[in-house]
Amino acid sequence: MKDNEAKLLFLNTGFICFFIGFVVFIVFMIFSLKVSLMLKTIIFLTFIMVTILFTYFLSKFLLHRLFETNKHLDLLLKDTLHELNIPLSVIKANTQMLRLKMKNPKDLNKLQRINKACDELFELYEDVDYYIKKESKRDVKEAFWLDIVLQDEIDKFSHMYENTDIVLKDTNLQINTDKRAFIKVIGNLISNALKYNKNDNKIEIYSKDALLFIQDYGIGMSESELFLVFNRYYQSKSDKQGFGIGLDIVKTFCDENKIFINIESKKDIGTKISLDLNNLL
């Protein structure tokens, strides 16, 4: 694939350079002719139209094989994705049956690891399926309950932050949006609240008048840092895990779905983030 792309790039670059030089030469020759301005204009426009048509058909010919390859790869990916779902479901079902028969704690732990790996594979499957649907312009919005999504995300972090109490209350809202993208937003916000927490202080997540609040009592941010938090790759503390793209993902989703996001923060006191979900109700 990379060799073909390099050849195509080389051909297109050479052709464009030749085309620009050729146009300049023709224009110079046309306006050097001792004929009326009307005739010069007709000749020039005819030349431009012929050149555009020639360029179109030549590009179509050159790109035909690349388009065909991409089409076959796209079909292969979709077919493979469909078939992948079957063995994953079989593994999941059999691990659940084995769990009922096993009594040995060591064997149960091994089964738990297999089950967890299966869940991770299924998440990857759902991610690829989601991006295929999004690329094909299919509507990926769906109705779901906010409190269920929040609890699922809290559960994912609970084993890593066992000493931190995450308080969830008054979040019984049904919203309609791109669920997978929204889950990524919530995951990033909860992850940041935990990552920049201190002394295992509690994290509060609650809603009021269709506003979702995520509040921590961690290290907080200064006013100058607040201006930079949505910049891609920005991290207030470089020693923390991650690449600094989480809040950029959050901001992009909020902008696309007309969700107003607000951040209030004070150094060494904590941070409160609010999302206005009125447009998702």
Secondary structure, DSSP 8 states (H G I E B T S, - for coil): -HHHHHHHHHHHHHHHHHHHHHHHHHHHHHTTSSS-HHHHHHHHHHHHHHHHHHHHHHHHHHHHHHHHHHHHHHHHHHHHHHHHHHHHHHHHHHHHHHHHH---HHHHHHHHHHHHHHHHHHHHHHHHHHHHHHHTT---EEEEEHHHHHHHHHHHHHTT-TT--EEEES---EEEEEHHHHHHHHHHHHHHHHHT--TT--EEEEEETTEEEEEE-SS---HHHHTTTTSTT--SSTTSSS-S-HHHHHHHHHHHTT--EEEEEETTTEEEEEEE-GGG-
